[in-house]
Amino acid sequence: MAGGRINDEDVKAVRDAVPIDAVVSEYLQLRNAGGGNLKGLCPFHDEKSPSFQVSPSKGLFHCFGCQEGGDTIAFVMKIDHLSFSETVERLAAKAGITLRYEQGGYTPGHQRGERIRLVEAHELAARFYAEQLGSPEAEAGRVFLAGRGFDQAAAQHFGVGYSPAGWDHLTRFLRGKGFTDKELILSGLSQDSRSGKPIDRFRGRLMWPIRDTGGDVVGFGARKLREDDNGPKYLNTPETPIYRKSQVLYGIDLAKKEIAKSSRAVVVEGYTDVMACHLAGVTTAIATCGTSFGGDHIKILRRLLMDNGSARVIFTFDGDAAGQKAALRAFEDDQKFAAETYIAIAPDGMDPCDLRLAKGDQAVAELAEPRTPLFEFALRQITGRYDLETPAGRAAALDEAAPVVARIKNTASQHEVAVQLAGMVGILDTQFVVRRVAQHAKWARDRGGRPAPGARGGANRPEQPHAAATTPRTPSGPALTLRNPVYRTERELLKLALQYPALVSPAFDAYGADEFTAAPYAVVRQTIADAGGAEQGVKTGSDYLAAVREAAADDQVRALVTELAVEPPNIRKVDAVYADTQLVAVRLRAVDRRIAEVQGSLARLASGGDPQALAAVQNELWVLQQYAQSLRTNGAAAL
C-alpha cells in the first residue's frame, strides 16, 4: 500500500474493538453451539448442516468442513476478497478508529484500498442523491413515489434519491471529494463520454441505493421519469469490483435480521415491491437487481435461514406470463434449498406495491403468507398445457411432469408429490405414477443428476424403452444399411434436425436418444441435445452446426454430424408436411416397440403375478395403444 504499513497497535485495537460474532452475523445466522461458541452454515463452501463455528471469547472462527479459520480480519478478507490493509481500514471505519501508518501518519484518501475507495464513493453518491430528492428538479420523482404510496419518511428509510439531469453533477461532486476520474469510471458511477471526459451514468432518474449484506452501498437501481429519456425503464450499476448483480439482493441489509429470526424470506420482483412489503410489516422482503433469482442468491438466503426444517421462502411473482415464467425458473433451483418454497400470486395478478395501494397493508401481509407450494404451482403449469380429457394428453402430461417430481431429493416428499401428480393428471393408478417417478429418479442418479434421454421439458410422449442407464457416447452397433426403413427414417429425421431445424422444432427436442434404434444415430441425437437442441438452431442460425460439432464427444461423432449436415434429404422439396412425416414415423415405431415390451410383461404377469402390478401394466398398455392410434389417425398433431 502506498501509505505505508499500518501501525501494529492500531491493528490490535481494530481486532479488539470489533467483535467477531458481530461481524460474522452480518453475513450468516449464528446459533448457540454450546461452550460459549456459536455455529452457522459455512459461507465458504456449500453444506447442509452447520460446521462453521465462532468463538467470541477467542475472536476466532473455524469451519470443520472446509478447514477455513482465523480472526475477524481473516474472515472479512476471505468473504469480501479484500487485502489485509483494506480489511483493517474497513473495520477501523466501523469502529471509529483513526489509523496511523509507519510512513507518514494519517493516510490520504487516494492511497486507501480499492474496495474501500469504491464503497466510500457510493456512500457519498447515495447521500448526494438523497439530498437532491428535495430539489425543485426532482418534483417528478416525488410525484412518482407519492403515486405509489410512499411519503418522505419512506423515501428516507430506504435512502431513495434523485440523480440530476445534467451531464456531470455527481462526477464534479465526487472529484471535489478527492476521487480520481479512474476511480469514478471503475465504480460505475461515471462513464466515458465522446469528449473523453467522464459524465454521470445516471441522469434525471429516481435512485435506489443497493447495499450488500454488510450494509455497504455497492450500486444503484435507477428508474426513468421523463418521456425524453431513451434509456431502459430501469438502469442498474454495471458489473464492478464491488457489484455483481447475481450476488446482491435489494433490501437484504434491512431484512437479514428478521429473516434469521423468523426463518422466512419473501422474494419480490422490484424495489417498490420491497418498500411496500416492509411498510406493510413484511420486513423479510428482498428482491433481485436486474436479474432472475439464481444460485448465488440462494447461497445468501441459506446462510441466513440456516436451512432448518421450518424455514420458508415465499416467491410473490406477478400473475402475468412473465411472472409465471420467473416462478418456474425459481423452481429449477428449488432443491438447492432445505427450506420449503411457496408461491403467492394475488388473485387479480397485482404486485405487492399495487396491492398495497388498492387494498392496504393487510392485503400485502396476507399475500406473503405461504399458500401454494412452488412444486405444486410448477406441476399445475405443466399439466395445464395438455388436454387431460384424452389418454394421449394424460400420458404426455405425465411424461413431462414425472422428471420434475423425480428431482425432489427427499424420498418421502417425492412419493407424496407423485401421488398428488396422479390426481392432477387424472390417472387412477397412483402406484403406476409413483413407480414412473421413481424410475426417472433412478435414471437421473445413474447419470449423475442429468435427466433421462427424452425427459426434457415439453417431452410430449409416453414412456419409452431405456435399454441402458446411459446413452452410448460413440457410434457402435449393427451396420447402418439404409435398406432398413427404420434406419433410413431415423437418418432422414436427423438430417432435417441439422439442416432444417425450424421444420422439426420444437417437437424434435422432445425426442429421446432411445427413440433412435441405431446406436450412432442415438449419439448424434444426444449431441444435438447437448448443443441446445434444434430450437437453438432456429435462434442462432449459422452458429448452430458449429455448436453441434463442438458438442460431439469425439472425431468419429463429429464426422457423422458433418456427414448428416451436408447430405441432401431424400426428397427434392423439403417442407413441413415431409418433416412431420419423419417425426411421426420415428415416434410411432418407438411407441410400437414399447407396446411389444409391455405386452410381454403383461403375458408374464397374467400367469400368476402381482394383481396390482398387473393392473398398472394393463393401464400403461392402454395409454400406449391410445397414443399409437392417435399418431396413426392425427399424425403430427398428436405429437
C-alpha positions as CSV (number, residue, x, y, z in Angstrom):
1,M,0.0,0.0,0.0
2,A,1.3,3.5,-0.9
3,G,0.6,5.0,2.5
4,G,2.9,2.5,4.3
5,R,2.4,-0.2,6.9
6,I,-0.4,0.2,9.4
7,N,0.8,0.7,13.0
8,D,0.7,-2.7,14.8
9,E,-1.1,-1.2,17.9
10,D,-3.8,0.1,15.6
11,V,-4.3,-3.3,14.1
12,K,-4.7,-4.8,17.5
13,A,-7.1,-2.0,18.5
14,V,-9.2,-2.8,15.5
15,R,-9.3,-6.5,16.4
16,D,-10.3,-5.8,19.9
17,A,-12.9,-3.2,19.0
18,V,-14.9,-5.2,16.5
19,P,-16.4,-8.4,18.0
20,I,-16.0,-11.3,15.6
21,D,-19.6,-12.6,16.2
22,A,-21.0,-9.1,15.3
23,V,-19.1,-9.1,12.0
24,V,-19.9,-12.7,11.1
25,S,-23.6,-12.3,11.9
26,E,-23.8,-9.7,9.1
27,Y,-23.3,-12.5,6.6
28,L,-25.0,-15.5,8.2
29,Q,-27.2,-16.6,11.0
30,L,-25.4,-17.8,14.1
31,R,-26.9,-20.0,16.8
32,N,-25.7,-21.3,20.2
33,A,-23.3,-24.2,19.8
34,G,-22.6,-24.7,23.5
35,G,-19.4,-24.0,25.4
36,G,-19.7,-20.3,24.6
37,N,-19.4,-20.9,20.8
38,L,-21.8,-20.1,18.0
39,K,-22.5,-22.1,14.8
40,G,-23.8,-21.5,11.3
41,L,-23.7,-22.6,7.7
42,C,-20.2,-22.0,6.3
43,P,-20.1,-19.1,3.8
44,F,-17.0,-20.6,2.1
45,H,-18.4,-23.9,1.0
46,D,-21.9,-25.5,0.5
47,E,-23.1,-27.6,3.4
48,K,-26.5,-28.8,4.7
49,S,-25.7,-28.9,8.4
50,P,-23.6,-26.2,10.2
51,S,-20.0,-27.0,10.7
52,F,-18.8,-23.3,10.9
53,Q,-18.1,-22.2,14.5
54,V,-17.3,-18.8,16.0
55,S,-15.7,-18.3,19.4
56,P,-16.5,-14.7,20.6
57,S,-14.2,-15.1,23.6
58,K,-11.2,-16.0,21.4
59,G,-12.1,-13.8,18.5
60,L,-11.7,-16.7,16.1
61,F,-13.8,-18.8,13.6
62,H,-13.2,-22.2,12.2
63,C,-15.0,-24.5,9.8
64,F,-14.8,-28.2,10.5
65,G,-15.9,-28.9,7.0
66,C,-13.5,-26.9,4.7
67,Q,-10.9,-26.0,7.4
68,E,-11.1,-22.3,6.8
69,G,-10.3,-20.3,10.0
70,G,-8.8,-17.2,11.6
71,D,-9.7,-14.0,13.3
72,T,-12.1,-11.2,12.4
73,I,-9.7,-9.7,9.8
74,A,-9.1,-13.1,8.2
75,F,-12.9,-13.6,7.9
76,V,-13.6,-10.2,6.2
77,M,-10.6,-10.7,3.9
78,K,-11.9,-14.0,2.8
79,I,-15.6,-13.2,2.4
80,D,-15.2,-9.8,0.7
81,H,-12.0,-10.6,-1.2
82,L,-10.1,-7.7,0.4
83,S,-6.4,-7.2,1.1
84,F,-5.2,-7.0,4.7
85,S,-4.9,-3.2,4.6
86,E,-8.3,-2.8,3.0
87,T,-9.9,-5.0,5.7
88,V,-8.3,-3.2,8.6
89,E,-9.3,0.2,7.1
90,R,-12.9,-1.0,6.7
91,L,-13.2,-2.4,10.2
92,A,-11.5,0.7,11.6
93,A,-14.1,2.9,9.9
94,K,-16.9,0.9,11.5
95,A,-15.2,1.2,14.9
96,G,-14.3,4.9,14.5
97,I,-10.6,4.3,14.9
98,T,-8.1,6.6,13.1
99,L,-5.2,4.6,11.7
100,R,-1.6,5.5,11.8
101,Y,0.9,4.4,9.2
102,E,4.6,3.8,9.7
103,Q,5.5,6.0,6.7
104,G,3.7,9.3,7.0
105,G,0.9,9.2,9.6
106,Y,-2.7,9.6,8.6
107,T,-3.1,8.3,5.0
108,P,-4.6,10.5,2.3
109,G,-7.8,9.2,0.8
110,H,-6.4,8.3,-2.6
111,Q,-3.9,6.0,-1.0
112,R,-6.5,3.7,0.5
113,G,-7.6,0.2,-0.8
114,E,-9.6,0.0,-4.0
115,R,-12.7,-1.5,-2.4
116,I,-12.8,0.9,0.4
117,R,-12.5,3.8,-2.0
118,L,-15.3,2.5,-4.3
119,V,-17.6,1.9,-1.3
120,E,-16.9,5.4,0.0
121,A,-17.7,6.9,-3.4
122,H,-21.0,5.0,-3.4
123,E,-21.9,6.1,0.1
124,L,-21.2,9.8,-0.8
125,A,-23.2,9.3,-4.0
126,A,-26.1,7.9,-2.0
127,R,-26.1,10.9,0.3
128,F,-25.8,13.3,-2.7
129,Y,-28.8,11.6,-4.5
130,A,-30.9,11.6,-1.3
131,E,-30.3,15.4,-0.9
132,Q,-31.3,16.0,-4.5
133,L,-34.7,14.4,-4.0
134,G,-35.8,17.6,-2.2
135,S,-34.8,19.8,-5.1
136,P,-37.3,21.5,-7.4
137,E,-36.0,19.5,-10.4
138,A,-36.9,16.2,-8.6
139,E,-40.6,17.0,-8.5
140,A,-41.4,14.2,-10.9
141,G,-39.6,11.8,-8.6
142,R,-41.6,12.9,-5.6
143,V,-44.8,12.6,-7.6
144,F,-43.9,9.1,-8.7
145,L,-43.2,8.0,-5.1
146,A,-46.4,9.6,-3.8
147,G,-48.4,7.9,-6.6
148,R,-47.2,4.6,-5.2
149,G,-48.0,5.3,-1.6
150,F,-44.5,6.4,-0.4
151,D,-44.1,9.6,1.6
152,Q,-40.9,11.5,2.5
153,A,-40.3,9.3,5.6
154,A,-40.5,6.1,3.4
155,A,-38.0,7.6,0.9
156,Q,-35.6,8.5,3.7
157,H,-35.9,5.0,5.3
158,F,-34.9,3.3,2.0
159,G,-32.4,6.0,1.0
160,V,-34.3,6.8,-2.2
161,G,-32.8,9.8,-4.1
162,Y,-32.7,11.6,-7.4
163,S,-29.9,12.0,-10.0
164,P,-29.9,15.5,-11.5
165,A,-30.5,15.6,-15.3
166,G,-27.2,17.5,-16.1
167,W,-24.2,15.8,-17.5
168,D,-21.7,15.7,-14.6
169,H,-23.3,16.9,-11.4
170,L,-22.2,13.8,-9.4
171,T,-18.9,13.5,-11.2
172,R,-17.9,17.0,-10.2
173,F,-19.2,16.5,-6.6
174,L,-17.0,13.4,-6.2
175,R,-14.0,15.0,-7.8
176,G,-14.3,17.6,-5.1
177,K,-14.1,14.9,-2.5
178,G,-10.8,13.7,-3.9
179,F,-11.8,10.9,-6.2
180,T,-10.0,10.5,-9.5
181,D,-11.6,10.0,-12.9
182,K,-10.2,6.5,-13.0
183,E,-11.9,5.6,-9.7
184,L,-15.2,7.2,-10.9
185,I,-15.2,5.1,-14.1
186,L,-14.3,2.0,-12.2
187,S,-17.1,2.5,-9.7
188,G,-19.7,2.6,-12.4
189,L,-21.0,6.0,-11.1
190,S,-19.5,7.8,-14.1
191,Q,-18.9,6.8,-17.7
192,D,-16.7,7.9,-20.6
193,S,-18.2,10.5,-23.0
194,R,-17.4,11.3,-26.6
195,S,-15.2,14.2,-25.4
196,G,-13.1,11.8,-23.4
197,K,-14.2,13.3,-20.1
198,P,-16.3,11.4,-17.5
199,I,-20.0,12.1,-17.2
200,D,-22.7,10.8,-14.8
201,R,-24.0,7.4,-15.6
202,F,-27.4,8.2,-14.0
203,R,-29.2,11.4,-15.0
204,G,-32.7,12.5,-14.3
205,R,-33.7,9.3,-12.6
206,L,-35.1,8.1,-9.3
207,M,-32.4,6.3,-7.4
208,W,-32.4,3.3,-5.1
209,P,-29.1,2.5,-3.3
210,I,-28.3,-1.2,-3.3
211,R,-26.5,-2.5,-0.3
212,D,-24.6,-5.7,0.3
213,T,-25.2,-8.0,3.3
214,G,-22.8,-6.0,5.4
215,G,-24.7,-2.7,4.7
216,D,-22.3,-1.1,2.3
217,V,-23.7,0.7,-0.7
218,V,-22.3,-1.1,-3.7
219,G,-24.6,0.0,-6.6
220,F,-27.8,1.7,-7.6
221,G,-31.0,1.0,-9.4
222,A,-32.4,3.9,-11.4
223,R,-35.9,4.4,-12.8
224,K,-36.5,6.8,-15.6
225,L,-39.0,9.6,-15.1
226,R,-39.0,11.6,-18.3
227,E,-40.6,10.9,-21.7
228,D,-37.5,12.0,-23.5
229,D,-35.3,9.5,-21.6
230,N,-34.5,6.9,-24.3
231,G,-32.8,4.5,-21.9
232,P,-34.4,1.4,-20.3
233,K,-37.1,1.8,-17.7
234,Y,-34.7,0.6,-15.0
235,L,-30.9,1.0,-15.3
236,N,-28.6,-0.7,-12.9
237,T,-25.0,-0.2,-11.9
238,P,-22.8,-2.2,-14.3
239,E,-20.6,-5.1,-13.1
240,T,-17.8,-3.6,-11.0
241,P,-15.2,-4.9,-8.5
242,I,-17.8,-4.4,-5.7
243,Y,-21.1,-5.0,-7.6
244,R,-22.2,-8.3,-9.1
245,K,-25.9,-8.4,-9.8
246,S,-26.1,-12.1,-9.3
247,Q,-24.7,-11.7,-5.8
248,V,-26.8,-8.9,-4.4
249,L,-30.4,-8.8,-3.1
250,Y,-32.1,-5.4,-2.7
251,G,-33.3,-4.9,0.9
252,I,-31.1,-7.7,2.4
253,D,-29.4,-5.2,4.7
254,L,-32.9,-4.3,6.2
255,A,-34.3,-7.8,6.1
256,K,-31.5,-10.0,7.2
257,K,-32.1,-9.9,11.0
258,E,-35.8,-10.6,10.6
259,I,-35.1,-13.4,8.0
260,A,-32.7,-15.0,10.5
261,K,-35.1,-14.5,13.4
262,S,-38.3,-15.8,11.7
263,S,-36.7,-18.3,9.3
264,R,-38.7,-16.8,6.5
265,A,-37.8,-14.8,3.4
266,V,-40.2,-13.2,0.9
267,V,-38.8,-12.8,-2.7
268,V,-40.5,-10.0,-4.7
269,E,-39.7,-8.6,-8.1
270,G,-38.9,-4.9,-7.7
271,Y,-37.6,-2.1,-5.5
272,T,-41.1,-0.6,-4.9
273,D,-42.4,-4.1,-4.0
274,V,-39.7,-4.4,-1.3
275,M,-40.7,-0.9,0.0
276,A,-44.4,-1.8,0.0
277,C,-43.8,-5.1,1.9
278,H,-41.6,-3.6,4.6
279,L,-44.0,-0.7,5.1
280,A,-46.9,-3.2,5.4
281,G,-45.0,-5.1,8.1
282,V,-43.4,-7.8,5.9
283,T,-39.9,-7.0,6.8
284,T,-38.4,-10.1,5.3
285,A,-38.9,-8.9,1.7
286,I,-36.0,-8.8,-0.7
287,A,-35.6,-8.5,-4.5
288,T,-33.1,-9.3,-7.1
289,C,-31.4,-6.4,-9.0
290,G,-32.0,-6.7,-12.8
291,T,-31.6,-10.4,-13.0
292,S,-33.5,-13.6,-12.3
293,F,-33.3,-15.3,-8.9
294,G,-30.4,-17.8,-9.1
295,G,-27.9,-20.0,-7.3
296,D,-25.8,-17.1,-5.7
297,H,-29.0,-15.6,-4.3
298,I,-29.9,-18.9,-2.8
299,K,-26.5,-19.1,-1.1
300,I,-27.1,-15.7,0.6
301,L,-30.5,-16.8,1.9
302,R,-29.4,-20.3,3.0
303,R,-26.8,-18.8,5.3
304,L,-29.5,-16.6,6.9
305,L,-32.2,-19.3,7.1
306,M,-29.8,-21.9,8.5
307,D,-31.7,-24.5,6.3
308,N,-33.8,-25.7,9.3
309,G,-37.0,-27.7,8.6
310,S,-39.3,-24.8,9.5
311,A,-37.7,-22.3,7.1
312,R,-39.9,-20.8,4.4
313,V,-39.2,-18.9,1.2
314,I,-42.2,-17.3,-0.5
315,F,-42.0,-16.0,-4.1
316,T,-44.5,-13.3,-4.9
317,F,-44.1,-13.1,-8.7
318,D,-46.6,-11.2,-10.8
319,G,-49.6,-13.2,-12.1
320,D,-48.8,-12.5,-15.8
321,A,-47.0,-14.8,-18.1
322,A,-43.6,-13.3,-17.3
323,G,-44.2,-13.7,-13.6
324,Q,-45.2,-17.4,-14.0
325,K,-42.1,-18.0,-16.1
326,A,-40.0,-16.5,-13.4
327,A,-41.6,-18.8,-10.9
328,L,-40.8,-21.8,-13.0
329,R,-37.2,-20.7,-13.2
330,A,-37.1,-20.4,-9.4
331,F,-38.5,-23.9,-9.2
332,E,-35.5,-25.1,-11.2
333,D,-33.3,-24.1,-8.2
334,D,-35.8,-25.3,-5.6
335,Q,-33.9,-28.3,-4.5
336,K,-30.9,-26.2,-3.5
337,F,-33.0,-25.1,-0.5
338,A,-33.6,-27.2,2.5
339,A,-36.4,-24.6,3.2
340,E,-39.9,-25.1,2.0
341,T,-40.6,-22.9,-1.0
342,Y,-44.0,-21.4,-1.9
343,I,-45.5,-19.0,-4.4
344,A,-48.1,-16.3,-3.7
345,I,-49.9,-14.6,-6.5
346,A,-52.6,-12.0,-5.8
347,P,-56.0,-13.2,-7.3
348,D,-56.0,-10.2,-9.6
349,G,-52.4,-10.5,-10.5
350,M,-51.3,-7.3,-8.8
351,D,-47.7,-6.9,-7.4
352,P,-47.3,-6.0,-3.7
353,C,-46.9,-2.3,-4.5
354,D,-50.2,-2.1,-6.4
355,L,-51.9,-4.4,-3.9
356,R,-51.0,-2.1,-1.1
357,L,-52.4,0.9,-2.9
358,A,-55.6,-0.9,-3.8
359,K,-56.3,-2.9,-0.7
360,G,-54.0,-1.7,2.1
361,D,-51.2,-3.2,4.3
362,Q,-53.2,-6.1,5.5
363,A,-53.7,-7.4,1.9
364,V,-49.9,-7.4,1.4
365,A,-49.3,-9.2,4.7
366,E,-51.8,-11.8,3.7
367,L,-50.3,-12.2,0.3
368,A,-46.9,-13.1,1.9
369,E,-48.4,-16.0,3.8
370,P,-47.4,-19.4,2.5
371,R,-50.2,-20.6,0.2
372,T,-49.2,-22.8,-2.7
373,P,-46.1,-24.9,-2.6
374,L,-43.8,-24.0,-5.5
375,F,-43.7,-27.6,-6.8
376,E,-47.5,-27.7,-6.9
377,F,-47.6,-24.4,-8.9
378,A,-44.9,-25.8,-11.3
379,L,-46.8,-29.0,-11.9
380,R,-50.1,-27.3,-12.5
381,Q,-48.4,-25.1,-15.0
382,I,-47.0,-28.2,-16.8
383,T,-50.2,-30.3,-16.7
384,G,-52.3,-27.3,-17.7
385,R,-50.7,-27.3,-21.1
386,Y,-52.3,-30.7,-22.0
387,D,-55.8,-31.9,-22.7
388,L,-56.3,-34.2,-19.7
389,E,-59.6,-35.4,-21.1
390,T,-57.7,-37.6,-23.6
391,P,-55.5,-40.6,-22.8
392,A,-52.7,-39.2,-25.0
393,G,-52.9,-35.9,-23.2
394,R,-52.7,-37.6,-19.8
395,A,-49.7,-39.7,-20.9
396,A,-47.9,-36.6,-22.3
397,A,-48.5,-34.6,-19.2
398,L,-47.2,-37.4,-17.0
399,D,-44.2,-37.7,-19.3
400,E,-43.2,-34.1,-18.8
401,A,-44.1,-33.8,-15.1
402,A,-42.6,-37.1,-13.8
403,P,-39.0,-36.0,-14.2
404,V,-39.8,-32.8,-12.4
405,V,-41.1,-34.7,-9.4
406,A,-38.1,-37.0,-9.6
407,R,-35.9,-34.1,-8.8
408,I,-37.3,-33.9,-5.3
409,K,-34.5,-35.3,-3.2
410,N,-36.5,-36.3,-0.1
411,T,-37.8,-39.7,-0.8
412,A,-40.9,-39.4,1.4
413,S,-41.8,-36.0,-0.2
414,Q,-41.2,-37.4,-3.7
415,H,-43.6,-40.2,-3.0
416,E,-46.3,-37.8,-1.6
417,V,-45.9,-35.4,-4.6
418,A,-46.1,-38.3,-7.0
419,V,-49.4,-39.3,-5.5
420,Q,-50.6,-35.7,-5.9
421,L,-49.4,-35.7,-9.5
422,A,-51.6,-38.8,-10.3
423,G,-54.6,-36.8,-9.1
424,M,-53.7,-33.7,-11.1
425,V,-53.2,-35.7,-14.3
426,G,-56.3,-38.0,-13.7
427,I,-54.6,-41.4,-13.5
428,L,-56.4,-43.6,-11.1
429,D,-53.5,-46.0,-10.6
430,T,-51.4,-43.9,-8.3
431,Q,-48.7,-46.6,-7.8
432,F,-48.1,-46.5,-11.6
433,V,-47.2,-42.8,-11.3
434,V,-45.1,-43.4,-8.2
435,R,-43.1,-46.1,-9.9
436,R,-42.7,-43.9,-13.0
437,V,-41.3,-41.0,-10.9
438,A,-39.0,-43.4,-9.0
439,Q,-37.8,-44.7,-12.4
440,H,-36.9,-41.2,-13.6
441,A,-35.1,-40.5,-10.3
442,K,-33.0,-43.7,-10.8
443,W,-32.1,-42.6,-14.3
444,A,-31.1,-39.2,-13.0
445,R,-28.9,-40.8,-10.3
446,D,-27.3,-43.1,-12.9
447,R,-26.5,-40.1,-15.0
448,G,-25.1,-38.0,-12.1
449,G,-28.3,-35.9,-11.8
450,R,-29.0,-35.4,-15.5
451,P,-32.5,-36.2,-16.8
452,A,-33.1,-39.4,-18.7
453,P,-32.9,-39.2,-22.5
454,G,-36.2,-37.6,-23.7
455,A,-37.2,-36.5,-20.2
456,R,-36.8,-32.8,-21.2
457,G,-39.3,-30.0,-20.6
458,G,-42.1,-30.5,-23.1
459,A,-41.4,-34.2,-23.6
460,N,-44.7,-34.9,-25.3
461,R,-44.6,-38.6,-25.4
462,P,-45.3,-41.8,-23.4
463,E,-42.7,-43.8,-21.6
464,Q,-40.1,-45.3,-24.0
465,P,-37.7,-48.2,-23.6
466,H,-34.4,-47.5,-21.9
467,A,-32.1,-50.4,-22.6
468,A,-29.1,-49.0,-20.7
469,A,-28.5,-46.5,-17.9
470,T,-26.5,-44.2,-20.2
471,T,-26.7,-43.2,-23.8
472,P,-23.7,-44.5,-25.8
473,R,-21.2,-41.8,-26.5
474,T,-19.6,-43.3,-29.5
475,P,-21.2,-44.9,-32.6
476,S,-21.4,-48.7,-32.4
477,G,-23.7,-51.5,-33.2
478,P,-25.0,-53.1,-36.4
479,A,-24.0,-51.8,-39.8
480,L,-26.2,-48.9,-41.0
481,T,-27.8,-50.5,-44.1
482,L,-30.1,-47.9,-45.5
483,R,-32.3,-50.7,-46.9
484,N,-33.6,-50.9,-43.4
485,P,-36.6,-48.5,-43.4
486,V,-36.2,-47.8,-39.7
487,Y,-32.6,-46.6,-40.1
488,R,-33.5,-44.7,-43.2
489,T,-36.2,-42.7,-41.4
490,E,-34.0,-42.0,-38.4
491,R,-31.2,-40.8,-40.6
492,E,-33.7,-38.6,-42.5
493,L,-35.0,-37.0,-39.3
494,L,-31.5,-36.2,-38.1
495,K,-30.7,-34.6,-41.4
496,L,-33.7,-32.4,-41.1
497,A,-32.8,-31.5,-37.5
498,L,-29.4,-30.4,-38.6
499,Q,-30.3,-28.7,-41.9
500,Y,-33.9,-27.5,-41.4
501,P,-34.3,-27.1,-37.6
502,A,-37.3,-24.8,-37.9
503,L,-39.3,-27.6,-39.6
504,V,-38.9,-30.1,-36.8
505,S,-38.7,-27.7,-33.8
506,P,-39.8,-27.8,-31.0
507,A,-41.2,-31.4,-31.4
508,F,-37.8,-32.9,-32.2
509,D,-36.3,-31.7,-28.9
510,A,-38.8,-33.8,-27.0
511,Y,-37.4,-37.0,-28.6
512,G,-35.1,-39.1,-26.5
513,A,-31.9,-40.7,-27.9
514,D,-33.5,-44.0,-27.1
515,E,-36.1,-43.4,-29.9
516,F,-33.2,-44.0,-32.4
517,T,-32.5,-47.7,-32.7
518,A,-29.2,-47.3,-34.5
519,A,-26.5,-46.5,-31.8
520,P,-24.6,-44.0,-34.0
521,Y,-27.9,-42.1,-34.6
522,A,-28.7,-42.2,-30.9
523,V,-25.4,-40.5,-30.2
524,V,-26.0,-37.8,-32.8
525,R,-29.4,-37.2,-31.3
526,Q,-27.8,-36.7,-27.9
527,T,-25.1,-34.5,-29.4
528,I,-27.8,-32.2,-30.8
529,A,-29.4,-32.0,-27.4
530,D,-26.0,-31.2,-25.7
531,A,-25.7,-28.3,-28.2
532,G,-29.1,-26.8,-27.1
533,G,-31.4,-28.7,-29.3
534,A,-32.9,-28.0,-32.8
535,E,-34.7,-25.0,-31.3
536,Q,-31.3,-23.5,-30.7
537,G,-30.7,-23.8,-34.5
538,V,-33.8,-21.6,-35.1
539,K,-32.4,-18.9,-32.8
540,T,-28.7,-18.9,-33.8
541,G,-28.8,-19.8,-37.5
542,S,-25.3,-20.4,-38.9
543,D,-23.7,-20.9,-35.5
544,Y,-25.9,-23.9,-34.8
545,L,-23.9,-26.5,-36.7
546,A,-20.7,-25.3,-35.3
547,A,-22.2,-25.7,-31.8
548,V,-23.3,-29.3,-32.6
549,R,-19.9,-30.2,-33.9
550,E,-18.3,-28.7,-30.9
551,A,-20.6,-30.8,-28.6
552,A,-19.5,-34.0,-30.3
553,A,-17.8,-36.5,-28.0
554,D,-15.0,-37.4,-30.5
555,D,-13.9,-37.0,-34.1
556,Q,-16.0,-40.1,-35.2
557,V,-19.2,-38.5,-33.9
558,R,-18.2,-35.1,-35.3
559,A,-17.6,-36.7,-38.7
560,L,-21.1,-38.3,-38.7
561,V,-22.6,-34.9,-37.7
562,T,-20.9,-33.3,-40.6
563,E,-22.0,-36.0,-43.0
564,L,-25.6,-35.7,-42.0
565,A,-25.4,-31.9,-42.2
566,V,-24.3,-31.9,-45.8
567,E,-26.2,-35.0,-47.2
568,P,-29.3,-33.9,-49.1
569,P,-32.7,-35.2,-47.9
570,N,-34.4,-37.9,-49.8
571,I,-36.9,-35.6,-51.4
572,R,-36.5,-32.6,-53.7
573,K,-38.9,-30.3,-51.9
574,V,-38.5,-30.3,-48.1
575,D,-41.5,-28.8,-46.4
576,A,-43.4,-29.1,-43.1
577,V,-45.5,-32.0,-44.4
578,Y,-42.4,-34.0,-45.1
579,A,-40.8,-33.1,-41.8
580,D,-44.0,-34.1,-39.9
581,T,-44.0,-37.5,-41.7
582,Q,-40.5,-38.3,-40.5
583,L,-41.3,-37.1,-36.9
584,V,-44.4,-39.3,-36.7
585,A,-42.6,-42.3,-38.2
586,V,-39.8,-42.3,-35.7
587,R,-42.1,-41.7,-32.8
588,L,-44.7,-44.3,-33.8
589,R,-42.0,-47.0,-34.2
590,A,-40.7,-46.2,-30.7
591,V,-44.2,-46.5,-29.3
592,D,-44.8,-49.8,-31.1
593,R,-41.6,-51.2,-29.7
594,R,-42.6,-50.2,-26.2
595,I,-46.1,-51.7,-26.7
596,A,-44.4,-55.0,-27.6
597,E,-42.3,-54.9,-24.4
598,V,-45.3,-54.1,-22.2
599,Q,-47.3,-56.9,-23.9
600,G,-44.5,-59.3,-22.9
601,S,-44.6,-58.1,-19.3
602,L,-48.4,-58.5,-19.3
603,A,-48.2,-62.1,-20.5
604,R,-45.8,-62.9,-17.7
605,L,-47.9,-61.2,-15.0
606,A,-51.1,-62.8,-16.3
607,S,-49.8,-66.2,-15.4
608,G,-49.7,-65.6,-11.7
609,G,-48.1,-62.2,-11.0
610,D,-49.0,-59.4,-8.5
611,P,-52.5,-58.2,-9.2
612,Q,-51.5,-54.5,-8.6
613,A,-48.6,-54.8,-10.9
614,L,-50.8,-56.4,-13.5
615,A,-53.3,-53.6,-13.3
616,A,-50.5,-51.0,-13.7
617,V,-49.1,-52.7,-16.8
618,Q,-52.6,-53.0,-18.2
619,N,-53.1,-49.3,-17.7
620,E,-49.7,-48.5,-19.3
621,L,-50.6,-50.7,-22.3
622,W,-53.9,-48.9,-22.7
623,V,-52.3,-45.5,-22.7
624,L,-49.6,-46.5,-25.2
625,Q,-52.2,-48.1,-27.5
626,Q,-54.3,-45.0,-27.4
627,Y,-51.3,-42.8,-28.2
628,A,-50.3,-45.0,-31.1
629,Q,-53.8,-44.9,-32.5
630,S,-53.8,-41.1,-32.2
631,L,-50.5,-40.9,-34.0
632,R,-51.8,-43.0,-36.9
633,T,-55.0,-41.0,-37.1
634,N,-53.9,-37.5,-36.4
635,G,-50.3,-37.5,-37.5
636,A,-48.0,-34.7,-36.2
637,A,-51.0,-33.1,-34.4
638,A,-50.7,-35.9,-31.8
639,L,-47.0,-35.3,-31.0
